[in-house]
């Protein structure tokens, strides 16, 4: 499943009809991940220096992209130990987007708290399913 493929026919269903795949162009985000330029990291406030750097970057992304949300509220939830985050990190440690969520394991449920990507990175398809 390297490239998404959709099968299209130009004629109504007929016996012996040849259906050929039409490859779709890959999103820049898929190419960047494959080339090792970006990565998706699961982080939480575990006290690790690198985790705190990523969480700080994620907090800044949310504050920039969600200007009506109080900054103290964003900081409180991003750094809350009950919350987890998935960050899109451009190497070495530049956060370009991500999701912060609160897992409820006993209910097999997660509440998405924040989800944002920097405006100049949005057209690259980071939130698109690459499979």
The first five atom37 places (N, CA, C, CB, O) and aatype in JSON, in Angstrom:
{
  "aatype": [20, 20, 20, 20, 20, 20, 20, 20, 20, 20, 20, 20, 20, 20, 20, 20, 20, 20, 20, 20, 20, 20, 20, 20, 20, 20, 20, 20, 20, 20, 20, 20, 20, 20, 20, 20, 20, 20, 20, 20, 20, 20, 20, 20, 20, 20, 20, 20, 20, 20, 20, 20, 20, 20, 20, 20, 20, 20, 20, 20, 20, 20, 20, 20, 20, 20, 20, 20, 20, 20, 20, 20, 20, 20, 20, 20, 20, 20, 20, 20, 20, 20, 20, 20, 20, 20, 20, 20, 20, 20, 20, 20, 20, 20, 20, 20, 20, 20, 20, 20, 20, 20, 20, 20, 20, 20, 20, 20, 20, 20, 20, 20, 20, 20, 20, 20, 20, 20, 20, 20, 20, 20, 20, 20, 20, 20, 20, 20, 20, 20, 20],
  "atom_mask": [
    [1, 1, 1, 1, 1],
    [1, 1, 1, 1, 1],
    [1, 1, 1, 1, 1],
    [1, 1, 1, 1, 1],
    [1, 1, 1, 1, 1],
    [1, 1, 1, 1, 1],
    [1, 1, 1, 1, 1],
    [1, 1, 1, 1, 1],
    [1, 1, 1, 1, 1],
    [1, 1, 1, 1, 1],
    [1, 1, 1, 1, 1],
    [1, 1, 1, 1, 1],
    [1, 1, 1, 1, 1],
    [1, 1, 1, 1, 1],
    [1, 1, 1, 1, 1],
    [1, 1, 1, 1, 1],
    [1, 1, 1, 1, 1],
    [1, 1, 1, 1, 1],
    [1, 1, 1, 1, 1],
    [1, 1, 1, 1, 1],
    [1, 1, 1, 1, 1],
    [1, 1, 1, 1, 1],
    [1, 1, 1, 1, 1],
    [1, 1, 1, 1, 1],
    [1, 1, 1, 1, 1],
    [1, 1, 1, 1, 1],
    [1, 1, 1, 1, 1],
    [1, 1, 1, 1, 1],
    [1, 1, 1, 1, 1],
    [1, 1, 1, 1, 1],
    [1, 1, 1, 1, 1],
    [1, 1, 1, 1, 1],
    [1, 1, 1, 1, 1],
    [1, 1, 1, 1, 1],
    [1, 1, 1, 1, 1],
    [1, 1, 1, 1, 1],
    [1, 1, 1, 1, 1],
    [1, 1, 1, 1, 1],
    [1, 1, 1, 1, 1],
    [1, 1, 1, 1, 1],
    [1, 1, 1, 1, 1],
    [1, 1, 1, 1, 1],
    [1, 1, 1, 1, 1],
    [1, 1, 1, 1, 1],
    [1, 1, 1, 1, 1],
    [1, 1, 1, 1, 1],
    [1, 1, 1, 1, 1],
    [1, 1, 1, 1, 1],
    [1, 1, 1, 1, 1],
    [1, 1, 1, 1, 1],
    [1, 1, 1, 1, 1],
    [1, 1, 1, 1, 1],
    [1, 1, 1, 1, 1],
    [1, 1, 1, 1, 1],
    [1, 1, 1, 1, 1],
    [1, 1, 1, 1, 1],
    [1, 1, 1, 1, 1],
    [1, 1, 1, 1, 1],
    [1, 1, 1, 1, 1],
    [1, 1, 1, 1, 1],
    [1, 1, 1, 1, 1],
    [1, 1, 1, 1, 1],
    [1, 1, 1, 1, 1],
    [1, 1, 1, 1, 1],
    [1, 1, 1, 1, 1],
    [1, 1, 1, 1, 1],
    [1, 1, 1, 1, 1],
    [1, 1, 1, 1, 1],
    [1, 1, 1, 1, 1],
    [1, 1, 1, 1, 1],
    [1, 1, 1, 1, 1],
    [1, 1, 1, 1, 1],
    [1, 1, 1, 1, 1],
    [1, 1, 1, 1, 1],
    [1, 1, 1, 1, 1],
    [1, 1, 1, 1, 1],
    [1, 1, 1, 1, 1],
    [1, 1, 1, 1, 1],
    [1, 1, 1, 1, 1],
    [1, 1, 1, 1, 1],
    [1, 1, 1, 1, 1],
    [1, 1, 1, 1, 1],
    [1, 1, 1, 1, 1],
    [1, 1, 1, 1, 1],
    [1, 1, 1, 1, 1],
    [1, 1, 1, 1, 1],
    [1, 1, 1, 1, 1],
    [1, 1, 1, 1, 1],
    [1, 1, 1, 1, 1],
    [1, 1, 1, 1, 1],
    [1, 1, 1, 1, 1],
    [1, 1, 1, 1, 1],
    [1, 1, 1, 1, 1],
    [1, 1, 1, 1, 1],
    [1, 1, 1, 1, 1],
    [1, 1, 1, 1, 1],
    [1, 1, 1, 1, 1],
    [1, 1, 1, 1, 1],
    [1, 1, 1, 1, 1],
    [1, 1, 1, 1, 1],
    [1, 1, 1, 1, 1],
    [1, 1, 1, 1, 1],
    [1, 1, 1, 1, 1],
    [1, 1, 1, 1, 1],
    [1, 1, 1, 1, 1],
    [1, 1, 1, 1, 1],
    [1, 1, 1, 1, 1],
    [1, 1, 1, 1, 1],
    [1, 1, 1, 1, 1],
    [1, 1, 1, 1, 1],
    [1, 1, 1, 1, 1],
    [1, 1, 1, 1, 1],
    [1, 1, 1, 1, 1],
    [1, 1, 1, 1, 1],
    [1, 1, 1, 1, 1],
    [1, 1, 1, 1, 1],
    [1, 1, 1, 1, 1],
    [1, 1, 1, 1, 1],
    [1, 1, 1, 1, 1],
    [1, 1, 1, 1, 1],
    [1, 1, 1, 1, 1],
    [1, 1, 1, 1, 1],
    [1, 1, 1, 1, 1],
    [1, 1, 1, 1, 1],
    [1, 1, 1, 1, 1],
    [1, 1, 1, 1, 1],
    [1, 1, 1, 1, 1],
    [1, 1, 1, 1, 1],
    [1, 1, 1, 1, 1],
    [1, 1, 1, 1, 1],
    [1, 1, 1, 1, 1]
  ],
  "atom_positions": [
    [[0.82, -1.19, 0.0], [0.0, 0.0, 0.0], [0.86, 1.25, 0.0], [-0.94, 0.0, 1.2], [0.63, 2.15, 0.81]],
    [[1.84, 1.33, -0.87], [2.7, 2.51, -0.91], [1.96, 3.72, -1.46], [3.92, 2.23, -1.75], [2.12, 4.83, -0.95]],
    [[1.17, 3.51, -2.49], [0.46, 4.62, -3.11], [-1.03, 4.31, -3.12], [0.99, 4.89, -4.55], [-1.42, 3.19, -3.45]],
    [[-1.88, 5.3, -2.77], [-3.31, 5.06, -2.87], [-3.71, 4.94, -4.34], [-4.11, 6.18, -2.18], [-3.24, 5.71, -5.18]],
    [[-4.56, 3.98, -4.63], [-4.98, 3.75, -6.0], [-6.49, 3.6, -6.02], [-4.29, 2.5, -6.59], [-7.06, 2.92, -5.17]],
    [[-7.13, 4.23, -6.97], [-8.56, 4.12, -7.13], [-8.82, 3.55, -8.52], [-9.27, 5.49, -6.93], [-8.16, 3.94, -9.48]],
    [[-9.77, 2.64, -8.6], [-10.09, 2.02, -9.87], [-11.26, 2.76, -10.5], [-10.4, 0.52, -9.7], [-12.29, 2.99, -9.85]],
    [[-11.09, 3.13, -11.75], [-12.1, 3.91, -12.44], [-12.35, 3.3, -13.8], [-11.68, 5.4, -12.56], [-11.41, 2.91, -14.5]],
    [[-13.6, 3.22, -14.17], [-13.9, 2.81, -15.54], [-14.69, 3.93, -16.19], [-14.69, 1.45, -15.58], [-15.45, 4.63, -15.53]],
    [[-14.51, 4.08, -17.47], [-15.19, 5.17, -18.17], [-16.51, 4.71, -18.78], [-14.29, 5.73, -19.25], [-17.24, 5.52, -19.35]],
    [[-16.82, 3.43, -18.68], [-18.04, 2.89, -19.26], [-18.87, 2.21, -18.19], [-17.72, 1.9, -20.4], [-18.34, 1.83, -17.15]],
    [[-20.18, 2.06, -18.42], [-21.0, 1.31, -17.47], [-20.5, -0.12, -17.36], [-22.49, 1.33, -17.89], [-19.81, -0.62, -18.26]],
    [[-20.84, -0.79, -16.27], [-20.37, -2.16, -16.04], [-20.77, -3.06, -17.2], [-20.94, -2.71, -14.71], [-21.95, -3.17, -17.54]],
    [[-19.79, -3.7, -17.81], [-20.01, -4.63, -18.9], [-19.07, -5.81, -18.72], [-19.8, -3.95, -20.28], [-18.01, -5.69, -18.1]],
    [[-19.46, -6.93, -19.27], [-18.58, -8.09, -19.21], [-17.34, -7.83, -20.02], [-19.3, -9.35, -19.71], [-17.41, -7.32, -21.14]],
    [[-16.2, -8.19, -19.47], [-14.95, -8.03, -20.18], [-14.39, -6.61, -20.12], [-15.12, -8.42, -21.59], [-13.39, -6.32, -20.79]],
    [[-15.0, -5.75, -19.35], [-14.53, -4.37, -19.24], [-13.19, -4.34, -18.52], [-15.57, -3.5, -18.49], [-13.02, -4.98, -17.49]],
    [[-12.27, -3.6, -19.06], [-10.95, -3.48, -18.45], [-10.97, -2.3, -17.48], [-9.84, -3.29, -19.54], [-11.29, -1.17, -17.86]],
    [[-10.63, -2.58, -16.24], [-10.56, -1.54, -15.23], [-9.09, -1.33, -14.92], [-11.37, -1.92, -13.93], [-8.38, -2.27, -14.57]],
    [[-8.63, -0.11, -15.04], [-7.21, 0.17, -14.82], [-7.05, 1.13, -13.64], [-6.55, 0.76, -16.1], [-7.86, 2.03, -13.44]],
    [[-6.0, 0.92, -12.87], [-5.76, 1.8, -11.72], [-5.26, 3.17, -12.16], [-4.76, 1.16, -10.75], [-4.51, 3.3, -13.13]],
    [[-5.68, 4.17, -11.43], [-5.2, 5.53, -11.65], [-4.45, 5.95, -10.39], [-6.38, 6.54, -11.98], [-5.08, 6.21, -9.36]],
    [[-3.12, 6.01, -10.45], [-2.37, 6.4, -9.25], [-2.58, 7.88, -8.93], [-0.86, 6.12, -9.43], [-2.61, 8.73, -9.82]],
    [[-2.73, 8.17, -7.65], [-2.89, 9.55, -7.2], [-1.54, 10.1, -6.78], [-3.92, 9.64, -6.05], [-0.71, 9.35, -6.26]],
    [[-1.31, 11.38, -6.97], [-0.03, 11.95, -6.53], [0.07, 11.93, -5.01], [0.14, 13.4, -7.05], [-0.93, 12.11, -4.31]],
    [[1.26, 11.7, -4.52], [1.46, 11.65, -3.08], [1.53, 13.05, -2.49], [2.74, 10.87, -2.74], [2.06, 13.97, -3.1]],
    [[0.97, 13.19, -1.31], [0.99, 14.47, -0.6], [2.41, 14.76, -0.13], [0.0, 14.46, 0.61], [3.17, 13.84, 0.16]],
    [[2.78, 16.04, -0.07], [4.12, 16.39, 0.42], [4.41, 15.82, 1.81], [4.27, 17.9, 0.46], [5.56, 15.46, 2.1]],
    [[3.4, 15.73, 2.67], [3.62, 15.19, 4.02], [4.07, 13.74, 3.98], [2.34, 15.32, 4.85], [4.92, 13.33, 4.77]],
    [[3.51, 12.96, 3.06], [3.9, 11.55, 2.94], [5.36, 11.46, 2.5], [2.99, 10.81, 1.93], [6.12, 10.65, 3.03]],
    [[5.74, 12.28, 1.53], [7.12, 12.27, 1.05], [8.09, 12.73, 2.15], [7.26, 13.17, -0.18], [9.17, 12.16, 2.3]],
    [[7.7, 13.76, 2.91], [8.56, 14.25, 3.99], [8.76, 13.19, 5.07], [7.97, 15.52, 4.62], [9.86, 13.03, 5.6]],
    [[7.69, 12.46, 5.39], [7.82, 11.4, 6.4], [8.7, 10.27, 5.87], [6.43, 10.85, 6.79], [9.56, 9.77, 6.59]],
    [[8.49, 9.88, 4.64], [9.29, 8.81, 4.04], [10.77, 9.18, 3.97], [8.77, 8.48, 2.64], [11.64, 8.33, 4.14]],
    [[11.06, 10.47, 3.71], [12.45, 10.94, 3.63], [13.07, 11.25, 4.99], [12.52, 12.18, 2.77], [14.24, 11.63, 5.07]],
    [[12.3, 11.08, 6.05], [12.82, 11.3, 7.39], [12.89, 12.77, 7.8], [14.18, 10.72, 7.5], [13.56, 13.11, 8.77]],
    [[12.2, 13.63, 7.05], [12.21, 15.06, 7.38], [11.26, 15.39, 8.53], [11.84, 15.88, 6.15], [11.53, 16.3, 9.31]],
    [[10.16, 14.64, 8.62], [9.21, 14.83, 9.73], [8.95, 13.48, 10.38], [7.88, 15.48, 9.23], [9.2, 12.43, 9.79]],
    [[8.43, 13.54, 11.6], [8.01, 12.32, 12.28], [6.83, 12.65, 13.17], [9.18, 11.71, 13.09], [6.62, 13.8, 13.55]],
    [[6.07, 11.63, 13.51], [4.95, 11.77, 14.42], [5.38, 11.19, 15.75], [3.67, 11.05, 13.87], [5.79, 10.03, 15.83]],
    [[5.3, 12.0, 16.81], [5.74, 11.57, 18.14], [4.58, 11.61, 19.12], [6.89, 12.46, 18.64], [3.83, 12.58, 19.17]],
    [[4.45, 10.55, 19.88], [3.5, 10.52, 20.99], [4.26, 11.01, 22.21], [2.88, 9.08, 21.22], [5.27, 10.42, 22.59]],
    [[3.78, 12.08, 22.83], [4.47, 12.68, 23.97], [3.49, 12.98, 25.09], [5.22, 13.95, 23.55], [2.29, 13.19, 24.87]],
    [[4.02, 13.01, 26.3], [3.25, 13.43, 27.47], [4.2, 14.12, 28.42], [2.53, 12.21, 28.16], [5.42, 14.12, 28.2]],
    [[3.67, 14.71, 29.46], [4.5, 15.4, 30.44], [5.1, 14.36, 31.39], [3.67, 16.46, 31.23], [4.64, 14.18, 32.52]],
    [[6.12, 13.68, 30.9], [6.79, 12.63, 31.68], [8.08, 13.13, 32.32], [7.09, 11.42, 30.8], [8.82, 12.36, 32.93]],
    [[8.35, 14.43, 32.19], [9.54, 15.02, 32.79], [10.78, 14.93, 31.91], [9.82, 14.36, 34.08], [11.8, 15.53, 32.23]],
    [[10.71, 14.18, 30.82], [11.84, 14.05, 29.91], [12.08, 15.39, 29.19], [11.6, 12.91, 28.87], [11.13, 16.04, 28.76]],
    [[13.33, 15.79, 29.09], [13.68, 17.08, 28.49], [13.13, 17.23, 27.08], [15.19, 17.26, 28.47], [12.54, 18.25, 26.75]],
    [[13.31, 16.21, 26.24], [12.85, 16.29, 24.86], [11.33, 16.34, 24.78], [13.38, 15.1, 24.06], [10.78, 17.04, 23.93]],
    [[10.65, 15.6, 25.65], [9.18, 15.66, 25.68], [8.7, 17.06, 26.02], [8.62, 14.65, 26.71], [7.74, 17.55, 25.42]],
    [[9.37, 17.7, 26.98], [8.97, 19.05, 27.37], [9.23, 20.06, 26.25], [9.72, 19.47, 28.63], [8.46, 21.02, 26.09]],
    [[10.29, 19.86, 25.48], [10.56, 20.74, 24.34], [9.46, 20.59, 23.29], [11.95, 20.41, 23.71], [8.95, 21.58, 22.77]],
    [[9.08, 19.34, 23.0], [8.02, 19.09, 22.01], [6.69, 19.65, 22.52], [7.89, 17.58, 21.72], [5.95, 20.27, 21.75]],
    [[6.37, 19.44, 23.79], [5.12, 19.98, 24.35], [5.11, 21.5, 24.3], [4.93, 19.49, 25.79], [4.07, 22.1, 24.04]],
    [[6.25, 22.13, 24.55], [6.34, 23.59, 24.45], [6.08, 24.07, 23.04], [7.71, 24.06, 24.91], [5.38, 25.07, 22.84]],
    [[6.63, 23.37, 22.06], [6.38, 23.71, 20.66], [4.92, 23.52, 20.29], [7.25, 22.88, 19.75], [4.34, 24.33, 19.56]],
    [[4.33, 22.44, 20.78], [2.93, 22.16, 20.51], [2.03, 23.23, 21.13], [2.55, 20.77, 21.03], [1.05, 23.66, 20.52]],
    [[2.36, 23.64, 22.35], [1.61, 24.71, 23.02], [1.64, 25.98, 22.18], [2.2, 24.98, 24.44], [0.62, 26.65, 22.02]],
    [[2.8, 26.31, 21.64], [2.93, 27.51, 20.8], [2.1, 27.4, 19.52], [4.4, 27.75, 20.44], [1.5, 28.38, 19.09]],
    [[2.07, 26.21, 18.91], [1.25, 26.01, 17.71], [-0.22, 26.23, 18.04], [1.47, 24.58, 17.13], [-0.92, 26.94, 17.32]],
    [[-0.7, 25.62, 19.14], [-2.1, 25.78, 19.52], [-2.42, 27.25, 19.83], [-2.42, 24.91, 20.74], [-3.48, 27.74, 19.44]],
    [[-1.52, 27.93, 20.52], [-1.76, 29.34, 20.87], [-1.81, 30.22, 19.62], [-0.68, 29.84, 21.81], [-2.59, 31.17, 19.56]],
    [[-0.99, 29.9, 18.64], [-0.97, 30.68, 17.4], [-2.21, 30.4, 16.54], [0.3, 30.39, 16.6], [-2.81, 31.32, 16.0]],
    [[-2.57, 29.13, 16.43], [-3.67, 28.74, 15.55], [-5.04, 28.88, 16.2], [-3.47, 27.32, 15.1], [-6.06, 28.91, 15.5]],
    [[-5.09, 28.97, 17.51], [-6.36, 29.12, 18.23], [-6.31, 30.41, 19.07], [-6.65, 27.88, 19.15], [-6.29, 30.34, 20.29]],
    [[-6.27, 31.57, 18.42], [-6.04, 32.83, 19.13], [-7.13, 33.22, 20.13], [-5.87, 33.93, 18.15], [-6.87, 34.0, 21.04]],
    [[-8.34, 32.7, 19.97], [-9.43, 33.03, 20.89], [-9.38, 32.2, 22.17], [-10.77, 32.84, 20.2], [-10.06, 32.52, 23.15]],
    [[-8.59, 31.14, 22.16], [-8.48, 30.26, 23.33], [-7.49, 30.88, 24.32], [-8.03, 28.82, 22.91], [-6.4, 31.28, 23.92]],
    [[-7.86, 30.95, 25.6], [-6.92, 31.52, 26.59], [-5.6, 30.74, 26.63], [-7.56, 31.53, 27.98], [-5.6, 29.51, 26.69]],
    [[-4.49, 31.46, 26.61], [-3.17, 30.83, 26.59], [-2.92, 29.98, 27.83], [-2.08, 31.88, 26.47], [-2.29, 28.93, 27.74]],
    [[-3.42, 30.43, 28.97], [-3.21, 29.67, 30.2], [-3.97, 28.34, 30.16], [-3.66, 30.49, 31.42], [-3.51, 27.34, 30.7]],
    [[-5.14, 28.34, 29.52], [-5.93, 27.11, 29.39], [-5.2, 26.11, 28.5], [-7.34, 27.42, 28.8], [-5.13, 24.92, 28.82]],
    [[-4.67, 26.59, 27.38], [-3.9, 25.72, 26.47], [-2.71, 25.12, 27.21], [-3.43, 26.5, 25.22], [-2.49, 23.92, 27.15]],
    [[-1.95, 25.96, 27.9], [-0.77, 25.48, 28.63], [-1.15, 24.46, 29.69], [-0.02, 26.66, 29.27], [-0.48, 23.44, 29.84]],
    [[-2.22, 24.74, 30.43], [-2.63, 23.83, 31.51], [-2.95, 22.43, 30.97], [-3.85, 24.39, 32.25], [-2.55, 21.43, 31.56]],
    [[-3.67, 22.36, 29.84], [-4.06, 21.06, 29.31], [-2.92, 20.35, 28.58], [-5.23, 21.22, 28.37], [-2.78, 19.13, 28.69]],
    [[-2.1, 21.09, 27.85], [-0.98, 20.46, 27.14], [-0.01, 19.83, 28.14], [-0.24, 21.5, 26.26], [0.51, 18.73, 27.89]],
    [[0.25, 20.51, 29.25], [1.2, 20.0, 30.25], [0.55, 19.1, 31.31], [1.88, 21.14, 30.93], [1.26, 18.55, 32.15]],
    [[-0.76, 18.95, 31.29], [-1.45, 18.09, 32.25], [-1.02, 16.64, 32.04], [-3.0, 18.24, 32.12], [-1.03, 16.14, 30.92]],
    [[-0.66, 15.97, 33.11], [-0.18, 14.59, 33.01], [-1.27, 13.6, 32.63], [0.43, 14.16, 34.32], [-0.97, 12.46, 32.26]],
    [[-2.53, 14.0, 32.7], [-3.63, 13.13, 32.28], [-3.85, 13.18, 30.77], [-4.91, 13.53, 33.01], [-4.61, 12.38, 30.22]],
    [[-3.18, 14.1, 30.09], [-3.35, 14.26, 28.65], [-2.14, 13.72, 27.89], [-3.57, 15.74, 28.3], [-1.02, 13.68, 28.42]],
    [[-2.38, 13.31, 26.67], [-1.34, 12.83, 25.76], [-1.38, 13.72, 24.52], [-1.54, 11.3, 25.39], [-2.38, 14.39, 24.25]],
    [[-0.3, 13.71, 23.77], [-0.25, 14.48, 22.52], [0.44, 13.67, 21.44], [0.47, 15.83, 22.74], [1.34, 12.87, 21.71]],
    [[0.02, 13.9, 20.22], [0.71, 13.38, 19.05], [1.19, 14.62, 18.3], [-0.22, 12.44, 18.14], [0.37, 15.41, 17.81]],
    [[2.49, 14.78, 18.2], [3.06, 15.97, 17.58], [3.68, 15.63, 16.23], [4.12, 16.61, 18.51], [4.3, 14.58, 16.06]],
    [[3.51, 16.54, 15.29], [4.19, 16.44, 14.0], [5.45, 17.27, 14.14], [3.27, 16.95, 12.79], [5.39, 18.49, 14.3]],
    [[6.6, 16.6, 14.1], [7.87, 17.26, 14.38], [8.76, 17.24, 13.15], [8.59, 16.57, 15.57], [9.05, 16.18, 12.59]],
    [[9.17, 18.42, 12.73], [10.16, 18.54, 11.65], [11.53, 18.5, 12.31], [9.95, 19.88, 10.8], [11.77, 19.2, 13.3]],
    [[12.41, 17.7, 11.77], [13.73, 17.53, 12.37], [14.49, 18.84, 12.4], [14.53, 16.47, 11.61], [14.43, 19.58, 11.41]],
    [[15.22, 19.17, 13.46], [15.46, 18.35, 14.64], [14.32, 18.38, 15.65], [16.72, 18.81, 15.31], [13.89, 17.31, 16.09]],
    [[13.79, 19.54, 16.05], [12.7, 19.57, 17.03], [11.74, 20.73, 16.78], [13.27, 19.66, 18.44], [11.35, 21.41, 17.73]],
    [[11.35, 20.96, 15.55], [10.42, 22.04, 15.23], [9.02, 21.45, 15.07], [10.84, 22.8, 13.93], [8.77, 20.67, 14.15]],
    [[8.12, 21.8, 15.97], [6.76, 21.26, 15.94], [5.94, 22.07, 14.94], [6.1, 21.31, 17.37], [5.9, 23.3, 15.0]],
    [[5.28, 21.36, 14.0], [4.46, 22.03, 13.0], [2.97, 21.78, 13.2], [4.87, 21.58, 11.61], [2.14, 22.38, 12.52]],
    [[2.62, 20.89, 14.12], [1.21, 20.62, 14.38], [1.05, 19.44, 15.31], [0.47, 20.36, 13.09], [2.02, 18.84, 15.76]],
    [[-0.2, 19.13, 15.61], [-0.46, 17.98, 16.45], [-1.84, 17.98, 17.07], [0.56, 17.92, 17.52], [-2.68, 18.84, 16.8]],
    [[-2.04, 16.99, 17.92], [-3.3, 16.78, 18.62], [-2.98, 16.55, 20.09], [-4.1, 15.57, 18.02], [-2.04, 15.83, 20.41]],
    [[-3.75, 17.16, 20.97], [-3.69, 16.83, 22.39], [-5.03, 16.21, 22.75], [-3.39, 18.11, 23.28], [-6.08, 16.71, 22.37]],
    [[-4.97, 15.11, 23.47], [-6.19, 14.37, 23.81], [-6.08, 13.82, 25.22], [-6.44, 13.23, 22.79], [-4.99, 13.7, 25.78]],
    [[-7.23, 13.48, 25.77], [-7.27, 12.84, 27.09], [-7.83, 11.44, 26.92], [-8.12, 13.68, 28.11], [-9.0, 11.29, 26.55]],
    [[-7.02, 10.43, 27.18], [-7.52, 9.06, 27.04], [-8.34, 8.64, 28.27], [-6.36, 8.08, 26.83], [-7.98, 8.97, 29.41]],
    [[-9.41, 7.93, 28.03], [-10.21, 7.31, 29.09], [-10.14, 5.81, 28.82], [-11.72, 7.84, 29.1], [-11.04, 5.23, 28.2]],
    [[-9.07, 5.18, 29.29], [-8.79, 3.78, 28.95], [-9.9, 2.84, 29.4], [-7.48, 3.36, 29.57], [-10.26, 1.91, 28.68]],
    [[-10.44, 3.08, 30.59], [-11.47, 2.18, 31.11], [-12.75, 2.23, 30.26], [-11.8, 2.54, 32.56], [-13.54, 1.28, 30.28]],
    [[-12.94, 3.31, 29.53], [-14.11, 3.44, 28.66], [-13.76, 3.23, 27.19], [-14.75, 4.81, 28.84], [-14.64, 3.29, 26.32]],
    [[-12.47, 2.99, 26.9], [-11.98, 2.81, 25.53], [-12.4, 4.0, 24.66], [-12.53, 1.48, 24.92], [-12.98, 3.86, 23.58]],
    [[-12.06, 5.18, 25.19], [-12.5, 6.43, 24.57], [-11.4, 7.48, 24.76], [-13.84, 6.92, 25.19], [-10.65, 7.43, 25.73]],
    [[-11.32, 8.43, 23.84], [-10.39, 9.55, 24.0], [-11.11, 10.84, 23.6], [-9.11, 9.34, 23.14], [-11.84, 10.88, 22.61]],
    [[-10.89, 11.88, 24.39], [-11.45, 13.19, 24.11], [-10.37, 14.05, 23.45], [-11.99, 13.87, 25.42], [-9.33, 14.29, 24.05]],
    [[-10.62, 14.5, 22.23], [-9.67, 15.39, 21.57], [-9.85, 16.78, 22.15], [-9.88, 15.39, 20.01], [-10.95, 17.34, 22.14]],
    [[-8.76, 17.35, 22.65], [-8.8, 18.65, 23.31], [-8.41, 19.75, 22.33], [-7.87, 18.66, 24.54], [-9.12, 20.75, 22.21]],
    [[-7.29, 19.57, 21.64], [-6.82, 20.54, 20.65], [-6.31, 19.78, 19.43], [-5.7, 21.46, 21.24], [-5.78, 18.67, 19.55]],
    [[-6.48, 20.38, 18.26], [-5.94, 19.83, 17.02], [-5.62, 21.01, 16.12], [-6.95, 18.82, 16.33], [-6.51, 21.79, 15.77]],
    [[-4.36, 21.16, 15.74], [-3.98, 22.29, 14.89], [-2.68, 22.0, 14.14], [-3.82, 23.57, 15.73], [-1.84, 21.23, 14.6]],
    [[-2.55, 22.64, 12.99], [-1.33, 22.6, 12.18], [-1.03, 24.05, 11.8], [-1.49, 21.67, 10.89], [-1.94, 24.82, 11.51]],
    [[0.24, 24.41, 11.81], [0.62, 25.78, 11.42], [0.04, 26.1, 10.05], [2.16, 25.94, 11.41], [0.02, 25.25, 9.16]],
    [[-0.43, 27.32, 9.87], [-1.13, 27.69, 8.63], [-0.27, 27.5, 7.38], [-1.58, 29.13, 8.71], [-0.79, 27.11, 6.34]],
    [[1.03, 27.75, 7.47], [1.88, 27.58, 6.29], [2.22, 26.13, 6.0], [3.16, 28.37, 6.46], [2.88, 25.84, 5.0]],
    [[1.77, 25.21, 6.84], [2.02, 23.78, 6.64], [0.74, 23.02, 6.27], [2.64, 23.16, 7.89], [0.8, 21.84, 5.95]],
    [[-0.42, 23.68, 6.32], [-1.69, 22.98, 6.18], [-1.92, 22.36, 4.81], [-2.8, 23.92, 6.46], [-2.57, 21.32, 4.72]],
    [[-1.41, 22.93, 3.76], [-1.65, 22.42, 2.41], [-0.85, 21.15, 2.11], [-1.3, 23.47, 1.4], [-1.04, 20.54, 1.05]],
    [[0.02, 20.75, 3.01], [0.88, 19.59, 2.75], [0.19, 18.26, 3.02], [2.12, 19.68, 3.59], [0.7, 17.21, 2.63]],
    [[-0.96, 18.27, 3.69], [-1.7, 17.04, 3.9], [-1.33, 16.28, 5.15], [-1.52, 16.16, 2.75], [-1.43, 15.06, 5.17]],
    [[-0.9, 16.96, 6.21], [-0.53, 16.27, 7.44], [-1.68, 15.54, 8.09], [0.06, 17.25, 8.41], [-1.48, 14.53, 8.77]],
    [[-2.89, 16.03, 7.91], [-4.04, 15.39, 8.54], [-4.78, 14.49, 7.56], [-5.0, 16.45, 9.09], [-5.92, 14.1, 7.82]],
    [[-4.15, 14.16, 6.47], [-4.74, 13.28, 5.46], [-4.24, 11.87, 5.7], [-4.39, 13.76, 4.03], [-3.08, 11.67, 6.05]],
    [[-5.1, 10.9, 5.51], [-4.72, 9.5, 5.68], [-3.83, 9.08, 4.52], [-5.97, 8.59, 5.77], [-4.3, 9.03, 3.38]],
    [[-2.55, 8.76, 4.77], [-1.64, 8.42, 3.67], [-1.83, 7.01, 3.12], [-0.24, 8.57, 4.13], [-1.22, 6.68, 2.1]],
    [[-2.64, 6.18, 3.75], [-2.78, 4.79, 3.27], [-3.83, 4.67, 2.19], [-3.13, 3.86, 4.41], [-4.07, 3.57, 1.68]]
  ]
}
